[in-house]
């Protein structure tokens, strides 16, 4: 399974879960700048506060929480942790 297929499969499970959990639809960021500085989605907490959400997935379950510090280290592109506003 390709990384894109893993990502799409995980989003089919995660998006409905998050929308149910917070009671609001996730709004995807579609422009590259927003994705680099905010993440994949804007979500609304149960208290009504907006926040940004980045979704990543692995092929194999590890039980780990991953925070992206590098997007592409070989070319020096920092990840979401460093770029998020």
C-alpha positions, 0 to 999 in steps of 0.5 A: 500500500502506498503512503497516499493510500495509507493516508486516505485510509486513515482519514476515512476513519479519523475524520468521522471520529473527530467530527463525532468527538467534537460535534463539528465538521472539520474544515480542510485547508486547501491552499499550500500556505495554510497547510504548511502553517496551520495543518490539514484541518481547522477543527472546533473544540467542544468549548467552541474554540477553533484549533488546527489539526494535522493528520498523519498515519503509519502503515504499522500500528506503533501506539506512538504519537508523532509530531512532525519536526521535519517535513524533508530534512535532506533539503532542510524543510522544517515540519509542522511543529516548527511552521505552525502558527 
